């Protein structure tokens, strides 16, 4: 299974290299897209953290539950951003 995945990755890389040679706009678009993904993830995690701290300040007895939910939400945002970055590199 691992060998098949490596073959697919090499084929995708060869196709990407051929396309990159024909136009530089694809590389520019990938760079801009990656920047937008990183900025969006940073803003999302910042808002999650801000809301969690605000909620803990209002209700300190629920800090454990709020912290757990905050970490789960932050992990989901990170997961989506990593998947987006990987897809941009592949395509």
C-alpha positions in Angstrom: 0.0 0.0 0.0 2.8 2.4 0.9 4.5 1.7 -2.5 1.3 2.6 -4.3 1.1 5.8 -2.4 4.7 6.7 -3.3 3.9 6.0 -7.0 0.9 8.3 -6.9 3.0 11.0 -5.2 5.7 10.7 -7.8 3.2 10.9 -10.6 1.6 13.9 -9.1 5.0 15.6 -8.7 5.9 14.9 -12.3 2.6 16.4 -13.5 3.0 19.4 -11.2 6.6 20.0 -12.5 5.4 19.9 -16.1 2.6 22.3 -15.4 4.9 24.6 -13.4 7.3 24.8 -16.4 4.5 26.1 -18.6 3.2 28.9 -16.4 4.4 30.6 -13.3 0.9 31.8 -12.4 0.0 28.4 -10.8 2.9 28.7 -8.4 1.9 32.3 -7.5 -1.7 31.1 -6.9 -0.6 28.3 -4.7 1.5 30.7 -2.7 -1.3 33.2 -2.2 -3.7 30.4 -1.3 -1.4 29.0 1.3 -1.0 32.4 2.8 -4.8 32.8 3.0 -5.1 29.4 4.6 -2.5 30.3 7.3 -4.1 33.7 8.0 -7.6 32.1 8.2 -6.4 29.4 10.6 -4.6 32.0 12.7 -7.7 34.2 12.9 -9.9 31.2 13.7 -7.7 29.9 16.5 -7.3 33.4 17.9 -11.1 33.8 18.1 -11.5 30.4 19.7 -9.0 31.3 22.4 -10.4 34.7 22.9 -13.9 33.3 23.3 -12.7 30.6 25.7 -10.9 33.1 27.9 -13.9 35.3 28.0 -16.2 32.4 28.9 -13.8 31.2 31.6 -13.8 34.8 33.0 -17.5 34.8 33.2 -17.9 31.3 34.6 -14.8 30.1 36.3 -16.4 26.9 37.5 -16.8 25.6 34.0 -13.2 26.2 33.0 -12.4 22.5 32.5 -15.3 21.9 30.0 -14.5 25.2 28.2 -10.8 24.3 27.9 -11.6 20.9 26.5 -14.0 22.2 23.9 -11.5 24.9 23.0 -8.8 22.4 22.4 -11.1 20.2 20.3 -12.2 23.2 18.1 -8.6 24.4 17.7 -7.5 20.9 16.6 -10.3 20.8 14.0 -9.3 24.1 12.6 -5.6 23.0 12.4 -6.7 19.8 10.7 -8.7 21.5 8.1 -5.8 24.0 7.4 -3.3 21.2 7.1 -5.5 19.3 4.7 -6.0 22.5 2.6 -2.2 23.0 2.5 -1.6 19.4 1.4 -4.2 19.7 -1.3 -2.6 22.9 -2.6 0.8 21.2 -2.8 -0.7 18.2 -4.6 -2.7 20.1 -7.1 
